[in-house]
Amino acid sequence: MSDLKSFVTLQARLFAFLERQDEATLQAIASGSAQLAVVGADAAPPPPPAPKPVTPSSNPLQVAQDLTKLPSGDERRLYLNSAKLAVKGLREVARSIGMRGYSKLAKDDLIALLANHGPDRTEASAEAPVDHSPKIEVPEKVEGPGSDVEVVAIAAHLRDLETEEAGAAYLDDQHLDRDALLAVAAELQLTRVTRLSQTELEKRVLKQAIGARRKFAGLRKW
């Protein structure tokens, strides 16, 4: 093949290659920020770029998203320790990823719980052999603020608080859903509250448990 024919063939293959590239790649080649390299037809493809390290965040919602990207419990534990979230922030992370049974855990236990909850645990569960033998169904034990004992304890604690602000902070730490808050309202003998919003319901509970008690105590002293 003559030099001219070789040049024409090379140009044709180069144009064919460039036609398959997107606009961003063409601009990168034209600007010099990307370069073409010559490799053999049987050469191994270049390794994929290394994943960017996940930077710890102080935002609980971002932390919840970042934990799903970390493949091992050790990496998740290191990330959580670096994020330096308070107990309240760690509880928000647990709530964001749908975990249960965390409301009374200390900081170290919360970090351990979150570190052990990840894609590697999901894959391990999926690979476990399936037991097809008949099983006896056992009623699931109800945990959290929905149980009668917990509701009574929450109502009693609210009655002992001095200010509605302290009561609001306490309820916030409990992460009660609407059903649990209605149960607390019933324990405080509140009626006609089923149509109230979550915020209004909380205000009624605080007023009944703390405000009314303080008013009654003042009248009794008078």
Residue pairs with C-beta under 8 A, 6 or more apart in sequence:
1 9
18 26
18 29
21 29
25 34
28 34
29 35
29 36
54 66
54 69
54 70
54 79
56 63
56 66
56 79
56 80
56 82
56 83
56 84
57 63
57 66
57 83
58 83
58 84
58 85
58 89
60 85
60 89
60 90
60 92
60 93
60 96
61 92
61 96
63 79
63 80
63 83
63 85
63 89
63 93
64 93
64 96
64 97
66 79
67 76
67 79
67 80
67 93
67 97
67 114
67 117
67 118
68 97
68 118
68 119
70 76
70 79
70 118
71 118
71 119
71 120
72 118
72 120
73 115
73 116
73 118
73 120
73 121
74 115
76 114
76 115
76 118
77 111
77 112
77 115
80 90
80 111
80 114
80 115
81 111
85 93
86 107
87 106
87 107
87 110
88 173
90 107
90 110
90 111
90 114
91 102
91 103
91 110
91 173
91 175
93 114
94 102
94 110
94 113
94 114
95 102
95 175
97 114
97 117
99 113
99 114
99 117
100 143
100 144
101 143
101 144
102 110
102 113
103 144
103 145
103 173
103 174
103 175
105 113
144 150
144 180
145 151
145 154
145 174
145 175
145 176
145 177
145 180
145 183
145 184
146 177
146 179
146 180
146 183
151 180
151 183
151 184
151 187
152 187
154 171
154 174
154 176
154 184
154 187
155 184
155 187
155 188
155 209
157 170
158 167
158 170
158 171
158 184
158 188
158 205
158 206
158 209
158 210
159 209
159 210
159 213
161 167
161 170
161 209
161 210
162 210
162 214
163 210
164 206
164 207
164 210
164 211
167 205
167 206
167 209
167 210
168 202
168 206
171 181
171 202
171 205
171 206
174 180
176 184
178 198
178 201
181 198
181 201
181 202
181 205
182 193
182 194
182 201
184 205
185 193
185 201
185 204
185 205
185 208
188 205
188 208
188 209
189 208
190 204
190 205
190 208
193 201
193 204
196 204
